[in-house]
C-alpha cells in the first residue's frame, strides 16, 4: 500500500512540443467529441470566491505547497520517462486508454496508418524501455475512442468502428503484455437507423460491465445503455437502459457488486454532469443523480473508485462561457446512489485554469491528470498531475510536460507497484503526437 499523499517532483521537465495550433471545433470524425460550447451568460457556478454557503467549490485558502526535494514516499520522474507513443500524420484530438496490469501499465490509442485509423497498444513497465507497440486492428474501417480494462489475467480493449456497417462497439481480449489472444467481437447489435459508440468498462465484485451510447440517427437521440460481459467481451445478459438522451462521454467504475456511470448531459444552452448507480443485475438504483453544481459542463468526465470504496468524479467546467475560463473540478459520489455528495472541490486552484481531466485511485485518494492552461508558474499549457484526498481536497500539484491547449482527454493509471502513467495527445502544425509520462512513486 502507498503511504499518505506527500508527493513532490525534484524538477520541472521542459520538453519540446509541436508548434501550437488552435484547431476549430467540430471536426466531424475526431477520436473524441468536440467540446460542448454555449453562451453561459453570467457566471452562475459560484466559484472559489463565493464561499461555502452558496454551493460553490470548496478550496483551501492557503497557497499551493512548494515542490521540495524528494522525501521517502514521494514521486519522481526523469526526461527518459517521457514516452512518445506515436507521431500521427493527422491533426486530430485523440483519446488514450490506460489500465494497470501485472506487467505494468498498458496504453491503447488510435492513429492513422495512411488511409485508415487503426488501434495499437504498448506496455509501459515500471523501469526500462517500453515494449514494442502492438497493432490490434487491420480492418478497412475507422477505429475510434479505445477503452481498456484489466480482467485479472489480461486486458479487454474496446472501441467503436464502421467495418462494413455503421459504427458499432467492438471488443478484443489481450494478454498481460497487450497482445491479442482472440479475434475481435462486435459487442453491440446492428440495428437499422442506429449506431453505437463511446464504450466504457467497469470491473465489479460480480463481473464486468460495459456501457455505451446508442444513437438513433434520424432523431439524433443518444441513449446510455449497459450490458454484462465476460472477460472475453462476450455479452452475458440483456442490454439495459441507463439514461435517456442526450448522453455523451460516459465513464464507469465498480461499486461493490454494482457499478456507477457518469456522463455529460448536453443541451442547447447548458450542460451538466450526471450519474446513475447500477445493481449487480444492471437494474438502476434510484434516479439520475446530479454531479456538477453549475450547468456548464465543458465535455470531459471521468470516475474512479479507491480500494476502500470511495467514489469520485472529475470534470471540466466552462464557467465563463465560450471557453473563456475553464476549470477542473472534483466531486465525491455517494457509494449507495452514485449521486454527488458534499461540495465540489476545485482542482485548478485559485485563478488557475485547465481542462480535459482524467482520474485514478491513488494512495487512499485520487490522482487527477489534466491540461493546465494558465496559472501560477505556468508560461504556457502544461500537463499537470494533481493529488487529492478522498473528498477531493487538493494535496499537491505536479507540473509535468509542456503541451498544447487542446488534444483530447488526459488519462491517468496507477500501477500495482505505485507507478503512475499519464497519457495525452498534443496537436501540431504537421500532425498529432501521442505521449505518455511515467512517474515512479515509492510504496
Protein Blocks (a to p, Z undefined) as FASTA:
>chain_A
ZZddddddfbdcdddddddddddehklpambdcdddddebjafklpaknojmnopacddf
bdcdddddddehiacddfklpccfbacfbdcdddddddddfkbccddddddehjaccddd
ddddfbdcddddddfbfcdcddehiadddehjaccddddddehiacddddddddfkopaf
bdcddfbdcdehiacehiaddddfkbccdddddddfklopacdddddddfkopacbdcdd
fbdcddehiacddehjbccdddddddfkbccdddddddfkopaehjaddfbfbfcbfhia
cddddfkopacddddddfkggolaccdddddddfklopaehjdddfbgcjbccehiacdd
eehiacdddddfbdehiabdcdddddddfkopafbdcdfddddfbebjcdddddfkopac
dddddddfkbccdddddddddZZ
